[in-house]
């Protein structure tokens, strides 16, 4: 993790792998897990060697997953999450998200929403609060930029209004989600 308790790109992939195993109804084959990680992450960030550099084998060596069938980490090995892996998943899920927008942050946010239901209601609410805080920070940043440039020539102010509206929609949606989780 970075010093501010946010995930690195490799940890985002780790979250994807551990979360996919955590929510799976049955153990998964190595090739199936690798395919799922590649499919999900590339739909959010596009293909990226930097992000896909994390090896599933490393998860085994660290004791986060284990093969319950098959030899080692071959394509047909059947994998399950270990107790240590569940703990690591919880740590990754409860990390912060960096305020600035990036494809990696979008991936981390998407992964958190994908696996949020695995956490307790209190932990879900806390993670949603962190997401809301991030949106508020982005809104404040863009509002300030808009205020400074709203009378400029060109299309910047229209673009900023568009981005601000999207963030306001995200904010409203997250508040609704938090209310739903809090009542559930």
ROZAMI-187805 format. One record per residue (C-alpha): residue number from 0; residue in three letters; chain; x negated, y negated, z. Coordinates in steps of 0.05 Angstrom, whole numbers, plus 32768, in hexadecimal, padded with zeros to 4 digits. Example, Ala and Ser with C-alpha at 12.3 -4.5 7.8 and 13.67 -1.06 7.14 Angstrom:
<resi = 0; resn = ALA; chain = A; px = 7F0A; py = 805A; pz = 809C>;
<resi = 1; resn = SER; chain = A; px = 7EEF; py = 8015; pz = 808F>;
END
This chain:
<resi = 0; resn = UNK; chain = A; px = 8000; py = 8000; pz = 8000>;
<resi = 1; resn = UNK; chain = A; px = 7FED; py = 7FB8; pz = 7FF6>;
<resi = 2; resn = UNK; chain = A; px = 7FDC; py = 7F90; pz = 8035>;
<resi = 3; resn = UNK; chain = A; px = 8023; py = 7F72; pz = 8035>;
<resi = 4; resn = UNK; chain = A; px = 8042; py = 7FB8; pz = 803C>;
<resi = 5; resn = UNK; chain = A; px = 8059; py = 7FBA; pz = 7FF4>;
<resi = 6; resn = UNK; chain = A; px = 804F; py = 7FF4; pz = 7FC5>;
<resi = 7; resn = UNK; chain = A; px = 8018; py = 7FFB; pz = 7F92>;
<resi = 8; resn = UNK; chain = A; px = 802C; py = 8015; pz = 7F4C>;
<resi = 9; resn = UNK; chain = A; px = 8011; py = 805B; pz = 7F5F>;
<resi = 10; resn = UNK; chain = A; px = 803B; py = 805A; pz = 7F9F>;
<resi = 11; resn = UNK; chain = A; px = 8079; py = 8049; pz = 7F75>;
<resi = 12; resn = UNK; chain = A; px = 806D; py = 808A; pz = 7F4E>;
<resi = 13; resn = UNK; chain = A; px = 8062; py = 80AF; pz = 7F8F>;
<resi = 14; resn = UNK; chain = A; px = 80A6; py = 8094; pz = 7FA7>;
<resi = 15; resn = UNK; chain = A; px = 80C6; py = 80AC; pz = 7F67>;
<resi = 16; resn = UNK; chain = A; px = 80A9; py = 80F2; pz = 7F6F>;
<resi = 17; resn = UNK; chain = A; px = 80B8; py = 80FA; pz = 7FB9>;
<resi = 18; resn = UNK; chain = A; px = 80FE; py = 80DB; pz = 7FB2>;
<resi = 19; resn = UNK; chain = A; px = 810F; py = 8107; pz = 7F77>;
<resi = 20; resn = UNK; chain = A; px = 80FC; py = 8144; pz = 7FA0>;
<resi = 21; resn = UNK; chain = A; px = 8120; py = 8129; pz = 7FDE>;
<resi = 22; resn = UNK; chain = A; px = 8162; py = 8121; pz = 7FBA>;
<resi = 23; resn = UNK; chain = A; px = 815E; py = 8160; pz = 7F90>;
<resi = 24; resn = UNK; chain = A; px = 8191; py = 8195; pz = 7FA3>;
<resi = 25; resn = UNK; chain = A; px = 815E; py = 81CC; pz = 7F95>;
<resi = 26; resn = UNK; chain = A; px = 8113; py = 81CF; pz = 7F8F>;
<resi = 27; resn = UNK; chain = A; px = 80F7; py = 81B6; pz = 7F4C>;
<resi = 28; resn = UNK; chain = A; px = 80C5; py = 81D2; pz = 7F1C>;
<resi = 29; resn = UNK; chain = A; px = 8085; py = 81AA; pz = 7F12>;
<resi = 30; resn = UNK; chain = A; px = 8094; py = 819B; pz = 7EC9>;
<resi = 31; resn = UNK; chain = A; px = 80DB; py = 8185; pz = 7EDA>;
<resi = 32; resn = UNK; chain = A; px = 80C2; py = 8155; pz = 7F10>;
<resi = 33; resn = UNK; chain = A; px = 808D; py = 8138; pz = 7EE2>;
<resi = 34; resn = UNK; chain = A; px = 80C0; py = 812F; pz = 7EAB>;
<resi = 35; resn = UNK; chain = A; px = 80F1; py = 810D; pz = 7EDB>;
<resi = 36; resn = UNK; chain = A; px = 80BC; py = 80DD; pz = 7EF4>;
<resi = 37; resn = UNK; chain = A; px = 80A5; py = 80CC; pz = 7EAD>;
<resi = 38; resn = UNK; chain = A; px = 80EC; py = 80C3; pz = 7E94>;
<resi = 39; resn = UNK; chain = A; px = 8103; py = 8097; pz = 7ECE>;
<resi = 40; resn = UNK; chain = A; px = 80C7; py = 806A; pz = 7ED3>;
<resi = 41; resn = UNK; chain = A; px = 80BE; py = 8060; pz = 7E89>;
<resi = 42; resn = UNK; chain = A; px = 8107; py = 8049; pz = 7E83>;
<resi = 43; resn = UNK; chain = A; px = 80F8; py = 8012; pz = 7EB5>;
<resi = 44; resn = UNK; chain = A; px = 80B1; py = 7FFC; pz = 7EA5>;
<resi = 45; resn = UNK; chain = A; px = 80A5; py = 801A; pz = 7E61>;
<resi = 46; resn = UNK; chain = A; px = 806C; py = 804C; pz = 7E57>;
<resi = 47; resn = UNK; chain = A; px = 8031; py = 803A; pz = 7E83>;
<resi = 48; resn = UNK; chain = A; px = 7FF1; py = 8061; pz = 7E90>;
<resi = 49; resn = UNK; chain = A; px = 7FE4; py = 8036; pz = 7ECE>;
<resi = 50; resn = UNK; chain = A; px = 8025; py = 804C; pz = 7EED>;
<resi = 51; resn = UNK; chain = A; px = 8024; py = 8095; pz = 7ED5>;
<resi = 52; resn = UNK; chain = A; px = 7FDD; py = 809F; pz = 7EEE>;
<resi = 53; resn = UNK; chain = A; px = 7FF4; py = 80C0; pz = 7F2F>;
<resi = 54; resn = UNK; chain = A; px = 7FF0; py = 810B; pz = 7F2C>;
<resi = 55; resn = UNK; chain = A; px = 8023; py = 8139; pz = 7F4B>;
<resi = 56; resn = UNK; chain = A; px = 7FE8; py = 8166; pz = 7F5E>;
<resi = 57; resn = UNK; chain = A; px = 7FD0; py = 8130; pz = 7F8E>;
<resi = 58; resn = UNK; chain = A; px = 8013; py = 8135; pz = 7FB3>;
<resi = 59; resn = UNK; chain = A; px = 8004; py = 817F; pz = 7FBF>;
<resi = 60; resn = UNK; chain = A; px = 7FBE; py = 8173; pz = 7FD7>;
<resi = 61; resn = UNK; chain = A; px = 7FD7; py = 813F; pz = 8008>;
<resi = 62; resn = UNK; chain = A; px = 800B; py = 8170; pz = 8022>;
<resi = 63; resn = UNK; chain = A; px = 8047; py = 8147; pz = 800B>;
<resi = 64; resn = UNK; chain = A; px = 8062; py = 817E; pz = 7FDD>;
<resi = 65; resn = UNK; chain = A; px = 8056; py = 81C8; pz = 7FD9>;
<resi = 66; resn = UNK; chain = A; px = 8061; py = 81FE; pz = 7FA6>;
<resi = 67; resn = UNK; chain = A; px = 8091; py = 8233; pz = 7FC0>;
<resi = 68; resn = UNK; chain = A; px = 808E; py = 825B; pz = 7F80>;
<resi = 69; resn = UNK; chain = A; px = 8058; py = 825F; pz = 7F4B>;
<resi = 70; resn = UNK; chain = A; px = 800D; py = 8256; pz = 7F51>;
<resi = 71; resn = UNK; chain = A; px = 7FF2; py = 8212; pz = 7F63>;
<resi = 72; resn = UNK; chain = A; px = 800E; py = 81D8; pz = 7F3C>;
<resi = 73; resn = UNK; chain = A; px = 801A; py = 81F8; pz = 7EF8>;
<resi = 74; resn = UNK; chain = A; px = 8056; py = 81E2; pz = 7ECF>;
<resi = 75; resn = UNK; chain = A; px = 8083; py = 8219; pz = 7EE8>;
<resi = 76; resn = UNK; chain = A; px = 8071; py = 8212; pz = 7F32>;
<resi = 77; resn = UNK; chain = A; px = 80AE; py = 8203; pz = 7F5C>;
<resi = 78; resn = UNK; chain = A; px = 80A3; py = 81C8; pz = 7F8B>;
<resi = 79; resn = UNK; chain = A; px = 80C3; py = 81B1; pz = 7FCB>;
<resi = 80; resn = UNK; chain = A; px = 80B8; py = 8175; pz = 7FF8>;
<resi = 81; resn = UNK; chain = A; px = 8093; py = 8183; pz = 8039>;
<resi = 82; resn = UNK; chain = A; px = 80A2; py = 8163; pz = 807C>;
<resi = 83; resn = UNK; chain = A; px = 8065; py = 8137; pz = 8072>;
<resi = 84; resn = UNK; chain = A; px = 8081; py = 8125; pz = 802D>;
<resi = 85; resn = UNK; chain = A; px = 80C4; py = 8110; pz = 804C>;
<resi = 86; resn = UNK; chain = A; px = 809E; py = 80E3; pz = 807C>;
<resi = 87; resn = UNK; chain = A; px = 8076; py = 80C5; pz = 8043>;
<resi = 88; resn = UNK; chain = A; px = 80B7; py = 80BB; pz = 801C>;
<resi = 89; resn = UNK; chain = A; px = 80D4; py = 8095; pz = 8057>;
<resi = 90; resn = UNK; chain = A; px = 8097; py = 8068; pz = 805C>;
<resi = 91; resn = UNK; chain = A; px = 8099; py = 8059; pz = 8011>;
<resi = 92; resn = UNK; chain = A; px = 80E4; py = 804B; pz = 8012>;
<resi = 93; resn = UNK; chain = A; px = 80DE; py = 801A; pz = 804C>;
<resi = 94; resn = UNK; chain = A; px = 80A5; py = 7FF1; pz = 802E>;
<resi = 95; resn = UNK; chain = A; px = 80AF; py = 7FA9; pz = 8019>;
<resi = 96; resn = UNK; chain = A; px = 80B6; py = 7F91; pz = 7FD1>;
<resi = 97; resn = UNK; chain = A; px = 808B; py = 7F58; pz = 7FB8>;
<resi = 98; resn = UNK; chain = A; px = 80B1; py = 7F18; pz = 7FAB>;
<resi = 99; resn = UNK; chain = A; px = 8096; py = 7F0A; pz = 7F65>;
<resi = 100; resn = UNK; chain = A; px = 80B9; py = 7F2E; pz = 7F2D>;
<resi = 101; resn = UNK; chain = A; px = 8093; py = 7F63; pz = 7F06>;
<resi = 102; resn = UNK; chain = A; px = 80A2; py = 7FA5; pz = 7EE4>;
<resi = 103; resn = UNK; chain = A; px = 8084; py = 7FCA; pz = 7F1F>;
<resi = 104; resn = UNK; chain = A; px = 80B1; py = 7FA5; pz = 7F4F>;
<resi = 105; resn = UNK; chain = A; px = 80ED; py = 7FB5; pz = 7F23>;
<resi = 106; resn = UNK; chain = A; px = 80D8; py = 7FFE; pz = 7F25>;
<resi = 107; resn = UNK; chain = A; px = 80D1; py = 7FFD; pz = 7F71>;
<resi = 108; resn = UNK; chain = A; px = 8114; py = 7FDB; pz = 7F7A>;
<resi = 109; resn = UNK; chain = A; px = 8136; py = 800D; pz = 7F4B>;
<resi = 110; resn = UNK; chain = A; px = 8116; py = 8048; pz = 7F70>;
<resi = 111; resn = UNK; chain = A; px = 812C; py = 802C; pz = 7FB3>;
<resi = 112; resn = UNK; chain = A; px = 8174; py = 8026; pz = 7F9A>;
<resi = 113; resn = UNK; chain = A; px = 8170; py = 806C; pz = 7F7B>;
<resi = 114; resn = UNK; chain = A; px = 815B; py = 808C; pz = 7FBD>;
<resi = 115; resn = UNK; chain = A; px = 817B; py = 805B; pz = 7FEF>;
<resi = 116; resn = UNK; chain = A; px = 81B2; py = 808C; pz = 8002>;
<resi = 117; resn = UNK; chain = A; px = 817E; py = 80BC; pz = 8020>;
<resi = 118; resn = UNK; chain = A; px = 816E; py = 808A; pz = 8058>;
<resi = 119; resn = UNK; chain = A; px = 8199; py = 807F; pz = 8096>;
<resi = 120; resn = UNK; chain = A; px = 81CD; py = 8048; pz = 8092>;
<resi = 121; resn = UNK; chain = A; px = 81A2; py = 801A; pz = 80BD>;
<resi = 122; resn = UNK; chain = A; px = 8165; py = 8025; pz = 8090>;
<resi = 123; resn = UNK; chain = A; px = 8190; py = 801B; pz = 8052>;
<resi = 124; resn = UNK; chain = A; px = 81A9; py = 7FD8; pz = 806D>;
<resi = 125; resn = UNK; chain = A; px = 8162; py = 7FC3; pz = 807E>;
<resi = 126; resn = UNK; chain = A; px = 814A; py = 7FD4; pz = 8037>;
<resi = 127; resn = UNK; chain = A; px = 8184; py = 7FAE; pz = 8019>;
<resi = 128; resn = UNK; chain = A; px = 8173; py = 7F72; pz = 8045>;
<resi = 129; resn = UNK; chain = A; px = 812C; py = 7F74; pz = 802A>;
<resi = 130; resn = UNK; chain = A; px = 8147; py = 7F75; pz = 7FE3>;
<resi = 131; resn = UNK; chain = A; px = 8175; py = 7F3B; pz = 7FF3>;
<resi = 132; resn = UNK; chain = A; px = 813A; py = 7F15; pz = 8011>;
<resi = 133; resn = UNK; chain = A; px = 8113; py = 7F20; pz = 7FD1>;
<resi = 134; resn = UNK; chain = A; px = 814C; py = 7F06; pz = 7FA6>;
<resi = 135; resn = UNK; chain = A; px = 8153; py = 7EC9; pz = 7FD3>;
<resi = 136; resn = UNK; chain = A; px = 8109; py = 7EBA; pz = 7FCB>;
<resi = 137; resn = UNK; chain = A; px = 810E; py = 7EC0; pz = 7F7F>;
<resi = 138; resn = UNK; chain = A; px = 814C; py = 7E94; pz = 7F7F>;
<resi = 139; resn = UNK; chain = A; px = 8129; py = 7E5E; pz = 7FA7>;
<resi = 140; resn = UNK; chain = A; px = 80ED; py = 7E61; pz = 7F79>;
<resi = 141; resn = UNK; chain = A; px = 8117; py = 7E5B; pz = 7F3A>;
<resi = 142; resn = UNK; chain = A; px = 8144; py = 7E26; pz = 7F58>;
<resi = 143; resn = UNK; chain = A; px = 8107; py = 7DFC; pz = 7F68>;
<resi = 144; resn = UNK; chain = A; px = 80EC; py = 7E05; pz = 7F21>;
<resi = 145; resn = UNK; chain = A; px = 8130; py = 7DF4; pz = 7F03>;
<resi = 146; resn = UNK; chain = A; px = 8135; py = 7DB5; pz = 7F2E>;
<resi = 147; resn = UNK; chain = A; px = 80F1; py = 7D9F; pz = 7F16>;
<resi = 148; resn = UNK; chain = A; px = 8100; py = 7DAC; pz = 7ECC>;
<resi = 149; resn = UNK; chain = A; px = 814C; py = 7DA6; pz = 7EC3>;
<resi = 150; resn = UNK; chain = A; px = 8145; py = 7D66; pz = 7E99>;
<resi = 151; resn = UNK; chain = A; px = 810C; py = 7D7F; pz = 7E6E>;
<resi = 152; resn = UNK; chain = A; px = 8116; py = 7D85; pz = 7E23>;
<resi = 153; resn = UNK; chain = A; px = 811B; py = 7DCB; pz = 7E07>;
<resi = 154; resn = UNK; chain = A; px = 813B; py = 7E0A; pz = 7E21>;
<resi = 155; resn = UNK; chain = A; px = 8118; py = 7E16; pz = 7E63>;
<resi = 156; resn = UNK; chain = A; px = 8150; py = 7DFC; pz = 7E8F>;
<resi = 157; resn = UNK; chain = A; px = 8183; py = 7E28; pz = 7E6B>;
<resi = 158; resn = UNK; chain = A; px = 8155; py = 7E65; pz = 7E74>;
<resi = 159; resn = UNK; chain = A; px = 814C; py = 7E55; pz = 7EBD>;
<resi = 160; resn = UNK; chain = A; px = 8197; py = 7E4E; pz = 7EC7>;
<resi = 161; resn = UNK; chain = A; px = 819F; py = 7E92; pz = 7EA6>;
<resi = 162; resn = UNK; chain = A; px = 816B; py = 7EB2; pz = 7ED4>;
<resi = 163; resn = UNK; chain = A; px = 8189; py = 7E90; pz = 7F11>;
<resi = 164; resn = UNK; chain = A; px = 81CE; py = 7EAB; pz = 7EFF>;
<resi = 165; resn = UNK; chain = A; px = 81B2; py = 7EF1; pz = 7EF9>;
<resi = 166; resn = UNK; chain = A; px = 8191; py = 7EEC; pz = 7F3D>;
<resi = 167; resn = UNK; chain = A; px = 81D1; py = 7ED1; pz = 7F5C>;
<resi = 168; resn = UNK; chain = A; px = 81F6; py = 7F0D; pz = 7F3F>;
<resi = 169; resn = UNK; chain = A; px = 81C0; py = 7F3C; pz = 7F5D>;
<resi = 170; resn = UNK; chain = A; px = 81C8; py = 7F18; pz = 7F9F>;
<resi = 171; resn = UNK; chain = A; px = 8214; py = 7F21; pz = 7F9F>;
<resi = 172; resn = UNK; chain = A; px = 820E; py = 7F6A; pz = 7F8B>;
<resi = 173; resn = UNK; chain = A; px = 81DB; py = 7F78; pz = 7FC2>;
<resi = 174; resn = UNK; chain = A; px = 8206; py = 7F56; pz = 7FF6>;
<resi = 175; resn = UNK; chain = A; px = 8241; py = 7F81; pz = 7FE0>;
<resi = 176; resn = UNK; chain = A; px = 8215; py = 7FC0; pz = 7FE4>;
<resi = 177; resn = UNK; chain = A; px = 81FE; py = 7FAD; pz = 802A>;
<resi = 178; resn = UNK; chain = A; px = 8246; py = 7FA4; pz = 8040>;
<resi = 179; resn = UNK; chain = A; px = 8258; py = 7FE8; pz = 8022>;
<resi = 180; resn = UNK; chain = A; px = 821E; py = 800B; pz = 8046>;
<resi = 181; resn = UNK; chain = A; px = 822C; py = 7FE6; pz = 8087>;
<resi = 182; resn = UNK; chain = A; px = 8275; py = 7FFC; pz = 8086>;
<resi = 183; resn = UNK; chain = A; px = 8263; py = 8043; pz = 8071>;
END
